[in-house]
Amino acid sequence: WMTGFFNPQGFLTAMRQDVTRAHKAANWALDSVVLNNRVTKLYNDADVAEPPAEGVYVRGLFLDGAGWERRGERLCEQRNKVLFVPMPIIHIYAEQSSSIQRDGKFYSCPVYKKPNRTDLNYITTLYLRTTASPDHWTRRGVAILCDTK
């Protein structure tokens, strides 16, 4: 639940440091470790059986400017009169930047603390699956928010 943190960026940095230390034998350096994510199908924290082996589960995020297709686990057009869509639980983890390979079907979605989208409220970027071009969602101003007020 990232909304509860005063400094969510610090929380994610600490998680990156923890993963880097866990891979010390493989010579991972903090500078080469980046955040990655996987959107789960789970919506309630009661459905989570155990913590992830690495990384954290984050809940309580809202999608602004788009909808979320549960079955296809991807962005879709926003439904009429629905401003914010609750996101499923997201597994955020760290991995070496050299091991990440993404095709063009992921939208780099910014995450903000509040609807007021400024650099002071920016937290990180999450990668969301899409069938449309990522530019389509950029033009729509799609973002993830920790708080809708």
Sequence and secondary structure as in RCSB ss.txt:
>XXXX:A:sequence
WMTGFFNPQGFLTAMRQDVTRAHKAANWALDSVVLNNRVTKLYNDADVAEPPAEGVYVRGLFLDGAGWERRGERL
CEQRNKVLFVPMPIIHIYAEQSSSIQRDGKFYSCPVYKKPNRTDLNYITTLYLRTTASPDHWTRRGVAILCDTK
>XXXX:A:secstr
 GGG S HHHHHHHHHHHHHHHTGGGT  GGGEEEEEEE S  SGGG  S  SSSEEE   EEESSEEETTTTEE
E   TT  EEE   EEEEEEEGGG    TTEEEEEEESSSS STTTEEEEEEEE SS HHHHHHHT EEES   
